[in-house]
Every structure is written in structure tokens, then in C-alpha cells.
Amino acid sequence: MHPDLLSVQDVSVSFSTEGGTAHVLDAVSLTLRLGEIMGLVGESGCGKTTLARTILGALPPNARVRGAAISFDGRDLLTIDPREAASEIRGRAITFVPQDPFSAFNPLFTVGDQIFELMRWKSPDRRPFEAGYNRARRRSDRDRALTLLRRVQLPDPERLLKKYPHELSGGQRQRLMIAMALLPEPRLVIADEPTTALDVTIQAQILMLLRQLAVERGVSVLLTTHDLGTAWEICDRVTVMYAGQTLETAPIDAFFQAPALPYTRLLLDSLPSGEAPLRGIPGEVPSLVSAPSGCRFHPRCPSASEVCRVSRPPLSEPGPGHWVRCHHGLVG
Amino acid sequence: MGAILELHDLHTRFPIYNAWGRRTGWLRAVDGVSLTVTRGDVLGVVGESGCGKTTIGKTIAGIHAPAAGSIRFEGHDISTLSPRQGRAFRKGLQYCYQDPGASLDPHWRIGRSLSEPLAIHTGLSRTDRHARVREVLAAVGLPEGHLTLYPHEISGGQQRRVGLARILMVQPSLVVLDEPTSGLDVSVQAIVLRLFLDLRERFGLTYLFISHDLAVVRLMSQRIAVMYLGRVVELGVTEQVFVAPRHPYTRSLLAAVPVVGGRRVSTDFALEGEPPDPVNKPTGCAFRTRCERAEARCAAEEPALRTLANGIQAACHFAE
């Protein structure tokens, strides 16, 4: 068994808003092993992106984080010196692939400028607190960048460096984004809905590439998605979130073939398929300012009972490596 | 039953200007499309972004003027009518926008948005309008209290219901649904799709269902048109097309869709590259630049849509 690279323990995040305090993450736990691709799935507003940003340390200033620990590679990201986090962790050991490859680039600078701006600070060759950017390092960074751009199948990388972002298609920009996320040689890549804005044919190409690169370089990937098909394609394990709580974690096959959580079953039943009649989930995702007590899914859950309303379900293990938080969690 | 909508050799194009305002070319968004929609059916239109599927919907709805070709709706050619004349016929033909959140007036309460089409298209009195609004609101499954809310106060799924209710107000016979479930979560999508099917039965609607989501189109439509760079490349009964696609593009498109619990697409997906620039389309078959089977003939002559043995129409020299 691979050791854990990242372990999030009982982390809560709240935002103070005009309407009151929104409890966006409620005692969330998650582990990510070395070299695995973990899918974080859930509907919009369930807290996937907030969790990703919490790990990255990139929350807006009105956020309040409480929790036991976020340990990454032996260091606790909750108590780490902010300067160390900025220079060694963020953008270096942990990198980020954003959802929208259209707005992630600065339209006024060439692709090359943006790559060198990144590498000036985040290159694996940079010595700690090195401020300059000498010619030798620039040359090795350039070689490294060209190799990687070729690897992500971008045509004519030399010329690409002189192009502006608007001259690239959506698929090319997402390839470029993935290349840039890998350039600092990170241990963990957080990909936030990396294929949502792309067509299926391009999505298939990008997912294939992401998986190959993760395996090749031994990088762990935390992939947030609302699309269960995407999770099925490339993840090793999946964690389901609902209204700010992590409710089920399972190896990919167990997750799709024997989900223990009623919410997961309902999500899978909502997928359009040839045979079964369509079933959605009645009701709406609750407001996080006044979230339901106990299990946050109980108002919409077909198997909810009194205990679900009163107490938060304990963690149980219906199968090997398969964890679920449900009072009525079903096995098999 | 007969055809409710017939498109014959429809062309829609947009001028391309350079930085000095001089026209340098045309973007042929819809490039010779002929289609027939049978009354009561759902015709799915699929393709990658930029293939012209939305432009077809908007041309039918009269939002873009066709450059050539005809659109016959319920027997009348509506492509050549002036907007004023067209309005009378188009009452029965409604277009449902991709993002109803953006197409509802944020300053108007939902009740006002819903009764506006009635005020324009019918001579109903105020009380009759109110009664009709309530009736349709109930049909799309929204509580009456929503009439006094503003669009931003309701969820995305509810905004779609409002968008649909607004269209149903004028009792259309054909509804163009443009990406009606994009941006919705699967749990909400399933409920909205079921609503579309219920309303179709109840109001006798015909849908032109435009979507990039192939699984949804398979579920919803009886017939399907696959588009690539402004042209229909394959047209036929949905199940037949999904089970045995004849055009290499359709095959690649279907192969790209992840099937939960099935074969993983990303292990051996073959289609490389991206669609070419629609302003400078390749000669001959537009798909040849990405096609495995492309030969010299594909560059020389453009394949016409022809009917194959099983009734599917495909535009490929090698389809059989």
C-alpha cells in the first residue's frame, strides 16, 4: 500500500456573509495516496472547489478555517509559516489546473512570457529565496518547457512560445495549462473541473493525457468534477461530497458497482442511460447558512429516519478501503 | 403524421471583417442543411461546439436570416417573410434559450415575464392572462408563490422551468430547445428531462433538441442529426445511429462519451486534433483532416448525404 501524501482531517471552513455564516465545509476528511488520482465528485455548491482551495491555501480573506490538520508530505499546511507555504508549497509542490482555460491566461502576454514568469519563481532549479533569473537557469527552464509542451502534444512548441492565448483553441489552452501545472515538478496537482468547458472528443484526449502524465511522473492528482463519467474514466478512488460534507470514499469499482450511500445511488440513477427510466433527486441542495442538522442529506433522502435528523452519522467501512458516513449505509 | 418543419438546403453565414472593417470572408455556420422534423417527434441535433447547431436553431426561429434555402413550417415558407409577417406564423415556433437565467429580465418579477408573451401574441384580458399563467406554472411544477420572485431568487433548474413556461404560454407546436440541460447537475437534469417528456405529451409538442450531450440526446430523441462544420454528416433513427454509426465522425463522437461502468474511453481514444477553422474549411469532405480513412478522393469531392440500406443517411464516400 502506498503511503499517504495528503491527509485532510476534520477540516471546517466557514465564510461570513451578509446573510449569516455559511458553513461551506463541515468536518471534511480526505486522504490521497502517493501517485493516485482521486476524484472529488458532487453537485454544484457542495464545496469541492472550496476544499481544493483550502488545500492550496488560496481562500478569500473572509474564510475561516478550523480543523485538526492538513498534512502534506509530513508538513501541516494549517500551521506552516505562510512564507514557506508561498515559496515551497503553493505553485511548487502543489499546483493547480483551473476549470476555465479561457480566463486563466493573461491576454496581454505571450505564452512564453507567462511560462517564464512562472518558472522564474517556481522552477525546480530555483534555489530558495533566489531573486534573480540568470541566463543559465532560463535556458534550462526553456528546454524543460519545450520538452513538456511536446509531451502534451502541442504542435510546434518553439513558435507557440511567441503566441498569445487567444490564438490557441480551448483544447490547446487546457493542454498548456496541464503542462504549466507540471513544470514545477509538483507532488500533487489539483485539477478543478479540467474538462467541463471542453467538447467530449477533446475531453477524452485531455483525460487520457492527464492520466498518462500522472503515471509517468508519479504525481498524485485531486480531480474535482460534477461529471461521474469523467471520474469513471481516470480516477483510482472517488470521494462524494454533499453540502460541505464528505460522505463516501471508495475504490472506483466499488463506488460504481456497490455504492453504500443513498445519495450516491441516486446520483448514479440520475445518469441518462438507455434502459432505466430517468430518476432525479427531488428537492434542492440546502442553504449552507442554515444547513440541516445531523446528516445534511436527510431532507432529500428516501431512507432517512429520525436518527438522521438528530445525529451526524459515524464512519463505517462496508468494504475494504470503502468508507461511508450513513446511518443506513447499505452493503453490496 | 406529416412534417411540421422542413429545411431545404439552408445556408446561414456571417461576415468576417478585418481590423479596418473590410469584409475578408464568410463564416458559413450552416452550409446546406436539409432536414425534416415529423410532427410529434423529437429530433436531436448534436456536434462539437462551433458545428452550427445553435445557428440552425436560431435561423429557424428567425433570429438569424438565412442566406439561401427555405424553411417550411406547417406548410408555409417562413424564410422569406418580413419579420412582421413572420411573427404570425412563428407564434407556433418557439425558441428556448440556452441559459434562461440570462434571458429573463432581472428587473422583472417572474409573473410579469410569464404574462408578457400573452400580451403580445393574444388578445386575452388581464384576468384570463393570470389564469393562463397559473395553469402553465402548475404544469411545469412551480409553486404559485414564485410569481412574485425575481429570477436571481430561484435556482438554475427552476429558471429553466420558468423559461419553458414562458414558451408554453403561446401554445407553440414546435419548440427549439438549445442546450436545455447544460450547466445543470445530473440530479436536476434528470428531473428537467422528464418534465420535457411530460410536457410534450400534454401539450402535443415537437422538439428540436440541440445538445452536445449524446447520452441525453439518445434518451430524448427519436431521430438524430450529427453535424460537423455546418453540415449534417449523419441523419437517422437515434437507436440505429447509436448502435451502428455509419459516418467515421459519428463513430469517434460516440467513442468519446464516457460510459459509467463500461469501457474506459481514455485508454484508446483515436480521434486526434480539433475541428479546423470554419472560415477556411478543408476542400472536399470537411472531416478528412481528422479521418483515418481519408483518401485523395475525400479532398477532391465533397460527399453528399445519401441514404444507405438501413435507412440511415450519411455523408461519407465509404459509408455502406
Interface residues (C-beta under 8 A of the other chain):
Chain A: E43 S44 S169 G171 Q172 D199 V200 T201 I202 Q203 A204 Q205 L207 M208 R211 H226 D227 L228 G229 T230 W232 E233 I234 F256 Q257 L266 L267 L268 D269 S270 L271 P272 S273 G274 L278 R279 G280 I281 P282 E284
Chain B: E48 S49 S155 G157 D185 V186 S187 V188 Q189 A190 I191 V192 L193 R194 H212 D213 L214 A215 V216 R218 L219 S252 L253 A255 A256 V257 P258 V259 V260 G261 R264 V265 S266 T267 F269 L271 E272 E274
